[in-house]
Amino acid sequence: MKKNLAQLLIIPAAFLVAASDASAQEFFRDFGTSRSSGGMGPVFPSEYSYEDASPSGLVPLRPGQDLNEAQAAEEADRYNFAIGPVQFGLAIGFGVEFNDNITLSDNDQISDFILRPSLDIQATWRLSELNTIRLSIGASYAKYLDHSEFDSRSVLLSPNSELAFTFYLGQVKLTLRDRLSYQEDTYNVPNLSDTETPYRRFENQIGLQLDWAVNDKVDLAGGYDHYNLWTIGDDYALQDRAIDTFFVKPSYQVSPGVKLGINGSYSFINFESDDRGDGHGLLVGPFIEWQMSEYTNLYLEGGYQELSFDQGGDFNNAAIDQLNLSDSDATAVRDILRDSEDTSTYYIKFEINNKPSDIFDHRLSFSKTAEIGFSSNSYDLYHVEYDANWKAFQHTEIGPVLFYEYYTASGELGEKAHRVGAGLGIRYHFSNSLTLGLDYRFIAKDSDLENSDYRQNVAFVSLYYKF
């Protein structure tokens, strides 16, 4: 019925851009809208880890929670030279990718080989035992051999690139940080399909977090974040916005292995386009962190989530203007397609980590959240994911990942879709410095909108050198 109605309205182009940049905020704080990993995480020469996409932010498990000699050496080996008091870690990589559907198209698939050089820089400056400045930069570039129009317009900056300053005022730990990223890939945006134009965007989040250990039982945490999204070109201009978020997260240590608390945030959402209504987001609910054993920990959070907007979203104005309709007909079509829905729902975040040995760890996570929409005000997203890391042989690591997600967008013609994906990464370490990577990723989408289904296969081989 939705497909027929869209066809009768003669504006199928209005549905070609449908996504939520909440999934582009993988390494950013929950701005009243939580996030999923968007499926797979980056295919990148440097690592094959999804811990940064963790809905809980739990510290990765180690047997007994202590570093053994090998892990301590690995931790120290992150930095390979120093300039005065500043320790640096420097690494370069080069990869060749084959992508059989670079535009996520249902009917007109385009394949290409892509060259991806990369540079990683980490730096730490310990001003004192309590005050530290950290810098992390992940930079790369994409060169398409047959379709140069998809080449990177600028140096790509990983979402976990960060400048952070940690210091103490009495017993209060303060962290001032700024995270800047520039991205163009679209596979990690659940709703996006048939992308003739890459989703080029800058994201920046600057914020201050306070952590106060009141005593050995009570912790008080809170802070403020300012987030900006700037897109390149006109195709995605409706997504440009700023979000200001205030958050609190007090907790109580019930026992050595159990922590209870409340997570709450309130966000002010301001879009640059007049076609979208400004709004606010509210998220509040209890959580539990449970150290079930020295090998297993669990995180569970759930509660109330709200996204409301000052006006309905007119996401199809540009397409309607091209139809040369009369004023009355254009107004009627706008009224039919306008998304005036707010969201008032529940959210859930669940994660369980298990590391039974030094050579194997795995994680299962599930979330149900409301996300800021792309061609809708919002959408509800259900996401489940499993990933693992297995040091199968000497010098070799294997990392599989599986995910499934389902979402429903707001509005009378809101999209409903399923996505499934699987990936496998293999790392072979020739030495402490040189690593060979082999990666494969598959994603399939099934949507109730025309021309929004797709299949994508990506294969990637890379060399990574750490100085």
C-alpha positions as CSV (number, residue, x, y, z in Angstrom):
1,M,0.0,0.0,0.0
2,K,2.8,2.4,0.9
3,K,4.6,1.7,-2.4
4,N,1.4,2.3,-4.4
5,L,0.6,5.6,-2.6
6,A,4.1,6.9,-3.2
7,Q,3.8,6.1,-6.9
8,L,0.4,7.8,-7.1
9,L,2.0,10.9,-5.6
10,I,4.6,10.8,-8.3
11,I,7.5,11.5,-6.0
12,P,9.5,8.4,-5.5
13,A,12.7,10.5,-5.4
14,A,11.5,11.7,-2.1
15,F,12.2,8.3,-0.6
16,L,15.7,7.8,-2.0
17,V,17.3,9.6,1.0
18,A,16.2,7.8,4.2
19,A,18.5,7.3,7.1
20,S,19.5,8.4,10.6
21,D,22.9,9.9,11.4
22,A,22.6,8.6,14.9
23,S,24.4,5.6,13.4
24,A,27.1,7.9,12.1
25,Q,27.6,9.0,15.7
26,E,29.2,5.7,16.6
27,F,31.9,7.1,18.9
28,F,29.9,10.0,20.2
29,R,27.8,10.3,23.3
30,D,24.0,9.5,23.3
31,F,22.4,12.9,22.5
32,G,19.1,11.8,23.9
33,T,19.1,9.4,21.0
34,S,21.2,6.3,21.6
35,R,23.1,4.6,18.9
36,S,23.9,1.2,17.4
37,S,27.0,0.2,15.7
38,G,25.2,0.4,12.4
39,G,26.1,-3.2,11.8
40,M,29.8,-3.7,11.1
41,G,32.2,-1.0,12.1
42,P,35.0,0.1,9.8
43,V,37.0,-2.1,7.5
44,F,40.3,-0.5,8.4
45,P,43.8,-1.8,8.4
46,S,44.7,-0.9,12.0
47,E,42.3,-3.1,14.0
48,Y,39.2,-5.3,14.0
49,S,37.6,-4.2,17.2
50,Y,34.0,-3.3,17.9
51,E,34.4,-2.4,21.6
52,D,34.0,1.3,20.8
53,A,30.5,0.5,19.6
54,S,29.6,-1.0,22.9
55,P,26.2,0.3,24.1
56,S,27.5,0.2,27.7
57,G,31.0,1.5,27.3
58,L,32.2,-1.3,29.6
59,V,36.0,-1.8,30.0
60,P,37.1,-4.8,28.0
61,L,37.4,-7.9,30.2
62,R,40.6,-9.5,31.2
63,P,40.8,-12.8,33.1
64,G,41.0,-11.7,36.7
65,Q,40.8,-8.0,35.5
66,D,44.6,-7.7,35.8
67,L,47.2,-7.4,33.0
68,N,49.5,-10.4,32.6
69,E,53.0,-9.9,31.4
70,A,52.1,-10.2,27.7
71,Q,49.2,-7.8,28.0
72,A,51.3,-5.3,30.0
73,A,54.0,-5.4,27.3
74,E,51.3,-4.9,24.6
75,E,49.9,-1.9,26.5
76,A,53.4,-0.3,26.8
77,D,54.1,-1.0,23.2
78,R,51.3,1.3,22.1
79,Y,53.9,4.1,22.2
80,N,57.1,3.8,20.2
81,F,58.9,7.1,20.6
82,A,58.9,10.2,22.7
83,I,59.6,13.9,22.2
84,G,60.4,15.3,25.6
85,P,57.6,14.4,28.0
86,V,55.2,13.4,25.2
87,Q,54.9,9.7,24.2
88,F,53.9,8.9,20.6
89,G,52.5,5.9,18.8
90,L,52.7,6.1,15.0
91,A,51.5,3.6,12.4
92,I,50.7,3.5,8.7
93,G,48.6,1.2,6.6
94,F,47.7,0.5,3.1
95,G,44.7,-1.5,1.9
96,V,43.0,-2.6,-1.3
97,E,39.2,-3.0,-1.2
98,F,36.8,-4.6,-3.6
99,N,33.2,-3.4,-3.3
100,D,30.5,-4.9,-5.5
101,N,27.9,-2.3,-4.7
102,I,29.4,1.0,-3.8
103,T,26.1,2.9,-4.1
104,L,23.9,0.4,-2.1
105,S,21.7,0.0,-5.2
106,D,18.9,-2.5,-5.7
107,N,19.1,-2.7,-9.5
108,D,22.1,-0.8,-10.9
109,Q,25.0,-2.1,-8.9
110,I,28.4,-0.5,-9.5
111,S,31.6,-2.3,-8.4
112,D,35.1,-0.9,-8.0
113,F,38.5,-1.4,-6.5
114,I,39.4,1.2,-3.8
115,L,42.9,2.1,-2.5
116,R,42.9,3.1,1.2
117,P,46.1,4.5,2.7
118,S,45.9,5.3,6.4
119,L,47.8,6.9,9.3
120,D,47.3,6.5,13.0
121,I,48.8,8.8,15.6
122,Q,48.4,8.5,19.4
123,A,50.1,10.8,21.9
124,T,50.0,11.1,25.7
125,W,51.5,13.9,27.8
126,R,51.4,13.3,31.5
127,L,51.6,16.8,33.0
128,S,51.6,15.1,36.5
129,E,50.4,11.9,38.1
130,L,46.8,13.2,37.9
131,N,46.8,15.4,34.8
132,T,47.0,14.0,31.3
133,I,46.5,15.2,27.8
134,R,45.7,12.6,25.1
135,L,45.5,12.9,21.4
136,S,44.3,10.2,18.9
137,I,44.0,10.7,15.2
138,G,42.9,8.1,12.6
139,A,43.3,9.5,9.1
140,S,42.8,7.8,5.8
141,Y,41.8,8.3,2.1
142,A,39.8,6.4,-0.5
143,K,40.8,6.4,-4.2
144,Y,38.3,4.6,-6.5
145,L,40.1,3.2,-9.6
146,D,37.1,3.3,-12.0
147,H,34.7,5.8,-10.4
148,S,36.8,8.8,-9.4
149,E,33.6,10.8,-8.5
150,F,33.5,8.8,-5.3
151,D,37.1,9.6,-4.3
152,S,37.4,11.2,-0.8
153,R,36.9,15.0,-1.0
154,S,39.2,15.4,2.0
155,V,41.2,13.3,4.4
156,L,38.9,11.0,6.2
157,L,39.0,11.3,10.0
158,S,37.9,8.4,12.1
159,P,35.1,9.1,14.6
160,N,37.4,8.0,17.5
161,S,39.9,10.8,16.7
162,E,40.0,12.8,20.0
163,L,41.9,15.4,22.0
164,A,41.2,15.0,25.7
165,F,42.5,16.7,28.8
166,T,42.0,14.9,32.2
167,F,42.6,16.7,35.4
168,Y,41.5,16.7,39.0
169,L,39.9,19.3,41.3
170,G,40.1,17.7,44.7
171,Q,38.3,14.4,44.4
172,V,36.5,15.4,41.3
173,K,37.9,14.0,38.0
174,L,37.2,16.3,35.0
175,T,37.6,15.3,31.3
176,L,37.5,18.0,28.7
177,R,37.4,16.5,25.2
178,D,36.8,17.3,21.6
179,R,36.1,14.7,18.9
180,L,36.1,15.6,15.2
181,S,35.4,13.2,12.3
182,Y,35.0,13.4,8.6
183,Q,33.3,10.5,6.9
184,E,31.8,9.5,3.5
185,D,30.9,5.9,3.8
186,T,27.2,5.0,4.1
187,Y,27.1,1.3,4.9
188,N,26.9,2.1,8.7
189,V,23.7,4.2,8.2
190,P,20.8,1.7,8.5
191,N,18.2,3.4,6.4
192,L,20.4,4.7,3.6
193,S,19.9,3.1,0.1
194,D,20.7,3.9,-3.5
195,T,23.2,6.6,-2.8
196,E,24.4,8.1,-6.0
197,T,26.1,10.8,-3.8
198,P,28.3,9.8,-0.9
199,Y,27.1,11.0,2.5
200,R,29.9,13.4,3.2
201,R,29.8,15.0,6.6
202,F,31.8,16.5,9.4
203,E,30.9,15.7,13.0
204,N,32.2,17.4,16.1
205,Q,31.5,16.9,19.8
206,I,33.0,19.0,22.5
207,G,32.1,18.4,26.1
208,L,33.0,18.3,29.8
209,Q,32.5,15.3,32.0
210,L,32.7,15.3,35.8
211,D,33.3,12.1,37.8
212,W,33.1,12.4,41.6
213,A,33.8,9.3,43.8
214,V,31.9,10.5,46.9
215,N,33.0,7.5,48.8
216,D,33.7,3.8,48.2
217,K,30.0,3.2,47.3
218,V,28.7,6.3,45.6
219,D,29.8,7.8,42.3
220,L,28.3,10.9,40.7
221,A,28.9,11.6,37.1
222,G,27.5,14.2,34.8
223,G,28.4,16.8,32.2
224,Y,27.6,18.7,29.0
225,D,28.1,18.0,25.3
226,H,27.8,20.2,22.3
227,Y,27.5,18.3,19.0
228,N,27.5,19.6,15.4
229,L,26.8,17.8,12.1
230,W,27.8,19.6,8.9
231,T,27.1,17.9,5.5
232,I,28.9,18.7,2.2
233,G,26.7,19.7,-0.7
234,D,22.9,20.1,-1.0
235,D,21.8,16.4,-1.1
236,Y,22.0,15.9,2.7
237,A,21.5,19.5,3.9
238,L,18.4,18.7,5.9
239,Q,20.6,16.8,8.3
240,D,22.7,19.8,9.4
241,R,22.1,20.5,13.1
242,A,23.5,21.3,16.6
243,I,22.6,19.3,19.7
244,D,23.2,20.4,23.3
245,T,23.0,17.7,25.9
246,F,23.1,17.7,29.7
247,F,23.6,14.4,31.3
248,V,23.8,12.8,34.8
249,K,24.7,9.2,35.8
250,P,24.8,8.6,39.5
251,S,25.6,5.1,40.7
252,Y,25.8,3.0,43.9
253,Q,28.1,0.0,44.4
254,V,25.8,-2.5,46.0
255,S,28.5,-5.1,46.3
256,P,32.0,-5.7,44.8
257,G,30.4,-7.1,41.7
258,V,27.2,-5.1,41.3
259,K,26.6,-1.5,40.6
260,L,23.2,0.2,40.3
261,G,22.5,3.6,38.9
262,I,20.4,6.0,36.8
263,N,21.2,7.4,33.4
264,G,19.5,10.6,32.4
265,S,20.0,13.1,29.6
266,Y,18.1,16.1,28.1
267,S,19.0,17.4,24.7
268,F,18.1,20.5,22.7
269,I,18.0,19.8,19.0
270,N,18.4,22.6,16.5
271,F,18.2,22.0,12.7
272,E,19.6,24.6,10.3
273,S,16.9,23.9,7.7
274,D,13.5,25.5,8.1
275,D,12.0,22.3,6.6
276,R,12.7,20.5,9.9
277,G,11.4,21.4,13.3
278,D,13.7,21.9,16.2
279,G,13.0,19.7,19.2
280,H,14.2,18.1,22.3
281,G,15.2,14.6,23.5
282,L,14.8,13.0,26.9
283,L,16.2,9.7,28.0
284,V,16.0,8.4,31.6
285,G,16.2,4.9,33.1
286,P,18.0,2.7,35.6
287,F,21.0,0.5,34.8
288,I,23.0,-2.3,36.4
289,E,26.6,-3.3,35.9
290,W,27.1,-6.9,37.1
291,Q,30.5,-8.5,37.3
292,M,29.1,-12.0,37.2
293,S,32.6,-13.7,37.4
294,E,36.2,-12.8,36.6
295,Y,35.4,-13.8,33.1
296,T,32.0,-12.4,32.5
297,N,30.3,-9.0,33.0
298,L,26.8,-7.8,32.1
299,Y,25.2,-4.4,31.5
300,L,21.5,-3.8,31.4
301,E,19.7,-0.4,31.0
302,G,16.2,0.5,30.2
303,G,13.7,3.3,30.6
304,Y,11.8,6.1,28.9
305,Q,12.8,7.9,25.8
306,E,11.1,10.9,24.1
307,L,11.8,12.8,20.9
308,S,9.5,15.7,20.2
309,F,9.6,18.5,17.6
310,D,8.2,22.0,17.3
311,Q,6.8,21.4,13.8
312,G,6.3,18.6,11.3
313,G,9.2,17.7,9.0
314,D,8.9,18.5,5.3
315,F,11.4,16.2,3.8
316,N,10.1,16.2,0.3
317,N,9.9,19.9,-0.6
318,A,12.7,19.8,-3.1
319,A,11.1,16.9,-5.0
320,I,7.7,18.5,-4.9
321,D,9.0,21.8,-6.3
322,Q,10.3,19.9,-9.4
323,L,6.8,18.7,-10.2
324,N,5.5,22.1,-11.2
325,L,2.2,21.6,-9.4
326,S,-0.3,24.3,-8.7
327,D,0.0,25.9,-5.3
328,S,-3.1,24.1,-4.0
329,D,-1.9,20.7,-5.3
330,A,1.6,21.3,-3.9
331,T,0.2,22.2,-0.5
332,A,-2.0,19.1,-0.5
333,V,0.9,16.8,-1.3
334,R,3.1,18.5,1.4
335,D,0.3,18.0,4.0
336,I,0.0,14.3,3.1
337,L,3.8,13.7,3.3
338,R,4.6,15.9,6.3
339,D,5.8,13.9,9.2
340,S,4.2,15.4,12.4
341,E,4.9,12.4,14.7
342,D,6.7,12.7,18.0
343,T,8.1,9.7,19.7
344,S,7.3,8.5,23.2
345,T,8.6,5.0,23.9
346,Y,10.8,2.8,25.9
347,Y,14.5,2.0,25.3
348,I,16.7,-1.0,26.2
349,K,20.5,-1.5,26.1
350,F,21.9,-4.9,27.0
351,E,25.4,-6.3,26.7
352,I,27.2,-9.3,28.0
353,N,31.0,-9.7,27.7
354,N,32.8,-13.0,28.2
355,K,36.5,-13.7,28.1
356,P,37.2,-17.2,29.3
357,S,40.9,-17.1,28.4
358,D,43.7,-14.9,27.1
359,I,43.1,-16.0,23.5
360,F,39.3,-15.7,23.2
361,D,36.7,-13.1,24.1
362,H,33.2,-12.5,22.7
363,R,30.3,-10.1,23.2
364,L,26.5,-10.2,22.6
365,S,24.5,-7.0,22.6
366,F,20.9,-5.9,22.0
367,S,19.3,-2.4,21.9
368,K,15.9,-1.0,21.2
369,T,16.1,2.8,20.8
370,A,14.5,5.8,19.0
371,E,16.8,7.6,16.7
372,I,16.7,11.0,15.0
373,G,15.5,10.4,11.5
374,F,16.9,11.2,8.1
375,S,13.8,11.5,5.8
376,S,11.5,11.2,8.9
377,N,11.4,12.8,12.3
378,S,12.6,9.6,14.0
379,Y,12.6,5.9,13.8
380,D,12.6,3.0,16.2
381,L,15.6,0.7,15.8
382,Y,16.0,-2.9,17.1
383,H,19.6,-4.1,16.9
384,V,21.3,-7.3,18.0
385,E,24.9,-8.1,17.4
386,Y,27.5,-10.8,18.2
387,D,31.3,-10.4,17.8
388,A,34.3,-12.3,18.9
389,N,38.1,-12.1,18.9
390,W,40.1,-15.4,18.8
391,K,43.8,-15.7,18.8
392,A,43.6,-19.0,17.1
393,F,47.2,-19.6,16.3
394,Q,50.5,-18.0,17.0
395,H,50.7,-14.6,15.4
396,T,47.1,-15.0,14.1
397,E,43.8,-13.4,15.2
398,I,40.3,-14.1,13.9
399,G,37.4,-11.8,14.4
400,P,33.8,-12.7,13.3
401,V,30.8,-10.5,13.7
402,L,27.0,-11.0,13.0
403,F,24.2,-8.6,13.3
404,Y,20.5,-8.2,12.6
405,E,18.4,-5.0,12.9
406,Y,14.8,-3.9,12.2
407,Y,13.5,-0.3,12.1
408,T,10.3,1.5,11.5
409,A,10.3,5.2,10.6
410,S,7.8,7.8,11.7
411,G,5.2,9.4,9.4
412,E,2.3,8.0,7.3
413,L,4.7,6.6,4.7
414,G,7.5,5.7,7.1
415,E,9.8,3.0,6.0
416,K,10.0,-0.5,7.6
417,A,13.1,-2.5,6.8
418,H,15.4,-5.4,8.0
419,R,19.1,-5.5,7.7
420,V,21.4,-8.5,8.3
421,G,25.2,-8.6,8.1
422,A,28.2,-10.7,8.7
423,G,31.9,-10.1,8.7
424,L,35.2,-11.8,9.2
425,G,38.5,-10.3,9.9
426,I,41.9,-12.1,10.0
427,R,45.1,-10.6,11.3
428,Y,48.5,-12.2,10.8
429,H,51.4,-10.5,12.7
430,F,54.7,-11.0,10.9
431,S,56.3,-9.1,13.8
432,N,55.4,-6.6,16.5
433,S,55.5,-4.0,13.8
434,L,54.1,-5.6,10.6
435,T,50.5,-7.0,10.3
436,L,48.6,-8.4,7.3
437,G,44.9,-8.1,7.4
438,L,42.2,-9.9,5.4
439,D,38.5,-8.8,5.8
440,Y,35.2,-9.7,4.3
441,R,31.8,-8.0,5.0
442,F,28.3,-8.8,3.7
443,I,25.2,-6.7,4.3
444,A,21.7,-7.2,2.9
445,K,18.6,-5.0,3.3
446,D,15.0,-5.7,2.8
447,S,12.7,-2.6,2.7
448,D,9.0,-2.0,2.1
449,L,10.0,1.0,-0.1
450,E,10.7,0.7,-3.8
451,N,14.4,0.6,-4.9
452,S,15.6,0.5,-1.3
453,D,16.7,-3.2,-1.1
454,Y,20.3,-4.0,-1.6
455,R,23.1,-6.6,-1.2
456,Q,26.7,-5.6,-0.7
457,N,29.9,-7.6,-0.5
458,V,33.2,-6.1,0.5
459,A,36.7,-7.8,0.5
460,F,39.7,-6.0,1.9
461,V,43.4,-6.8,2.1
462,S,45.8,-4.6,4.0
463,L,49.3,-4.2,5.4
464,Y,49.8,-2.2,8.6
465,Y,53.2,-1.1,10.0
466,K,53.7,0.2,13.5
467,F,56.9,2.1,14.0
